[in-house]
Amino acid sequence: MAKNKRTKKPHTDAPALGFIGSLRWIWTQLTSMPTALFLLLLLAVAAVPGSIFPQRRVNPELVTQYLTDNPVSGPWLDRFQLFDVYSSAWFSAIYLLLFISLVGCIIPRIKKHAIALRSKPPRTPAKLERLPQYTRLELDPAQAATITADQLVSDGHRILRKRGYRVDRRDDAGVLSVSAERGYVREIGNIVFHTSLLGILLSMAIGGAFGYSGQRIVVEGETFVNSLVSYDSFSPGTNFNAKNLEPYSVGLDKFDITFDRESETHFGQPLDFTAHVTTRRSPDAEAQKEDLKVNHPLRINGADVYLVGNGYAPVVTVKDGEGKVAFSGPVVSTPQDSVYTSVMVLKVPDANPEQLGFTGFLLPTALVDETGFGISGDPNAINPQLHLNSYYGDLGLDEGKPQNVYVLDTDKLTELNSRSQDAGGIILEAGQTYELPDGKGSISFDDLKRFVALDVNYDPGKAPIAVCAFLALAGLAISLFTPRRRVWLRPITDEQGLRGVEFALLARGEDPRLQREAAELSKIFHNTWPLAEKSKDLGEVNA
């Protein structure tokens, strides 16, 4: 038996794209909507490491500590810029590709929609009865002679235009009809939504490039001036210029805390924080008295000043072994609990002949527990005391290495005062002075002030982001709730003359209200023309 041999199709090579063709293909793929959605998802995933690993821009101390604690994995993570996620090359590349993709998607859609807005509604189909919502209305035979086909078309034109349709009166080979379409604003809303997303990305880039954030601790009686050297920590944008800092000032006059004194379960908890400040918008501006509260920042020259922390700053004076004042001023202490038991560290590198260091606690309302240890019984400063240990020796500040001001390294220091020493620890009440052992000097507790921690944030992209976000929501609502519909209306004639009118509706996409629109038009036409009481309505059948 002879076997059928399959004929082998000749092999044809696809034509080479060439350099220009390759670029055109890459651009087509990049500017497609699936690519834009993929890049948007990829950008969200790429931002996740920024919430897992400490970021150098926000807290460089945590990054340094992480590298110290993880000597193997830390350097590798740093090589991949996981401690600088939002300014990394790979995150910026995704951001830039998404930006280009959105631009490439939006511009052609704008051009296409601009052409559609200038074009006429589509021509009337030959067989309207095939459309989903079709209605045929018969004229009353007794009054049919009182109306003409031209009048039907003119009335239909007027009614549809009044209902928001773009209307075109047509005459195709002597057959009059009306073609109408509405819902062009749906595509406008879609374009506004995508353009607003583009605006949000651009605004975020502007804020990251030209904005800044900084922190400063201000003690009562002190004034913070908006200059680079005045910040305790500062995080500039990539294109930040110190010359652009607005020269305003914020002075802390008094800080008040209201504590709960009535509730048995929440006694002593803070209810309200108020910083009474004096501000100047410029060097020549008049001073203004203002109040700064939590979640109610000061808005000064485009910057927001937030109240993010508070505590006590005991004012102390330290004299060295030669009797000279080596330090005098407030020392910020760090609260540790709800009754403001605060850790205090004081470094006195200018003391002679030996440098001095102090560490211990501030107790706003000092009490003694059953074991003999000092504790604080209330967050208000009713009976403030300093409980300190003192040291002398090399503080390590002369080596030029940065140190944490809230930590005292005692490796190279000799202990002067503590519970383990014969001299015991230092306990000072306000107004008291303690003479250090071995003639090393003295320390005085002069006064107690409060301090506030301020967070200053300047983001030039914040207002545009808010505007673009509002426009994006508005555009999305318009694109979701605006139906795209087409309506055609045509008089029905035969050898005997005008018999009635037929019209049909077609939705572009899902439109559950299309049948309701057909019924509403039918009702309006019944009130406009002399129609028969029982007109043949095929709308429900075709629906």
Buried (B, 14 or more C-beta within 10 A) or exposed (E): EEEEEEEEEEEEEEEEEEEEEEEEEEEEEBBBEEBBEBBBEBBEEBBEBBEEBBBBBBBBEBBBEBBEEEEEEBEEBBEEBBBBBBBBEEBBEBBEBBBBBBBBBBEEBBEEBEEEEEEEBEEBBEEBEEBBBBBBBBBBEEEBEEBBBEEBBBBBBEBBBEBEBBBBBBEEEEEBBBBBBBBBBBBBBBBBBBBBBBBBBBBBBBBBBBBBBBBBBBBBEBBBBBEEEBBBEBBBBEEBEEEEBEBBBBBBEEBEBEBEEEEEEEEBEBEEBBBBBBBBBEEEEEEEEBEBEBEEBBEBEEBBBBBEBBBBBBBBBBBBBEEEEBBEEBBBBBBBEEBBBBBBBBBBBEBEEBBBBBBBBBBBBBBEEEEEEBBBBBBBBEBBBBBBBBBBBBBBEEEEEEEEEEEBBBEEBEBBBBEEEEBEBBBBEBEBEBEBBEEBBBBBBBBBBBBBBBBBBBBBBBEBBEEBBEBBEBBBEBBEEBBBBBBBBBBBEEEEEBBBBBBBBBBEEEBEEBBEBBBEBBEBBBEBBBBBEEBEBBBEEBE
